[in-house]
């Protein structure tokens, strides 16, 4: 690991050594038993907790986020590491399936077939800048890849290099102390190193959280290789929120409060920020939201690069025909206050290419509508989203039901009478969505199902029991849930 005082880009020679070590670690780490691999994850969590004061201090210096926010995020990070340890111990993620030979199976006799998931091999993870713990060095992608049995090469975010280096040291040391082979985890720095790694034949899978432009460039590299690899990219989302007329009549002020709180949370630097709010025309949402948001204190954005990108995208939105600025944020270089823009549904239809774009920061576009059929039609034409929300009434509100059904086709998570910010780390969570939200809508980057991205199925036909992986042996030595001859849980 580099010295914290001089974080330099990883040289080609150093990258080669890290990749060689990851390959050498791949088979022995993947072969670790569930108890040993779970202990590795728990050791990382304990190491991060022991260094909390140091890590939070470093993160605060590099990201300008509050100690309270960072401490909470670190707790989330250690929780998900321990949750994946539980996933590994339970063994369900292996999806072990056994079909015994059956000579009467139609239309032809069935051989003995046994299927299980195995690790893909060395994984390249690109850390995000906006969550310096939960989506960074020891974040969800790293935790799920390690849980699957894959060594990890972590491409550090340029937004917090010193934190990345120190966290990487702690992760690598904790893994080795817990019994993982040397090379199970390493950190690289620099755009060139990341680009070189993703086209290296030793990398077998990659995961990314960041911008559409950066993620698409890496996706194209991953899929244009002579041996294309899976690339799981989270690229961005508008996370639209739809308010029906019935909900507006009953709960306008409550909805306004929730909206302002959600789109300004973390200075709007969440991938789940609600960037679009569709409201009934004439209901007064624009003025009410502007009044409430005008009282929000300014906040520093994470870094100069994000601040410049925010200014450019916001200026472009504000200049579009038919868009009004109902609340202008402060023009400070880094410390920004909320901005609210407003337009109508017809203008969104006419200018969707320029209006339906992510603005990463404390800004949102309010869209007025007076035609429920047109509103549902616009919902159907949205690009892929990580999440979408409906504020409606359970009874007497036919528009709400239509919106929920339609948004399930374009979003990975549909929220009812709530807000998309805040993604629970749990078994049923899905944090993904159709392109351009992600490059793989079938998978999630949050929750226990995230482990599936780093595994592939292998079927064994008529293989002797002693030669089978333990998960598929007849006596079930691992004691894990399996589906046997079509019956689950045996």
Secondary structure as UniProt FT lines:
FT   TURN            4..5
FT   HELIX           12..30
FT   HELIX           34..50
FT   HELIX           52..63
FT   HELIX           67..90
FT   HELIX           92..94
FT   STRAND          97..99
FT   TURN            103..104
FT   STRAND          113..119
FT   STRAND          123..126
FT   TURN            132..135
FT   TURN            137..138
FT   HELIX           140..148
FT   STRAND          152..155
FT   HELIX           158..160
FT   HELIX           161..177
FT   TURN            178..179
FT   TURN            182..183
FT   STRAND          185..188
FT   HELIX           191..198
FT   TURN            201..202
FT   STRAND          205..209
FT   HELIX           212..224
FT   TURN            226..227
FT   STRAND          230..234
FT   STRAND          241..243
FT   HELIX           245..264
FT   HELIX           265..268
FT   TURN            271..272
FT   STRAND          276..280
FT   TURN            281..282
FT   HELIX           285..293
FT   TURN            294..295
FT   STRAND          299..300
FT   HELIX           304..318
FT   TURN            321..322
FT   STRAND          324..327
FT   STRAND          335..336
FT   STRAND          339..344
FT   HELIX           345..350
FT   HELIX           352..355
FT   STRAND          363..369
FT   HELIX           372..380
FT   STRAND          388..391
FT   HELIX           398..407
FT   TURN            408..410
FT   STRAND          414..416
FT   TURN            434..437
FT   TURN            441..442
FT   HELIX           448..454
FT   STRAND          455..461
FT   HELIX           465..467
FT   HELIX           470..472
FT   TURN            474..475
FT   TURN            477..478
FT   STRAND          483..484
FT   TURN            485..486
FT   STRAND          487..488
//
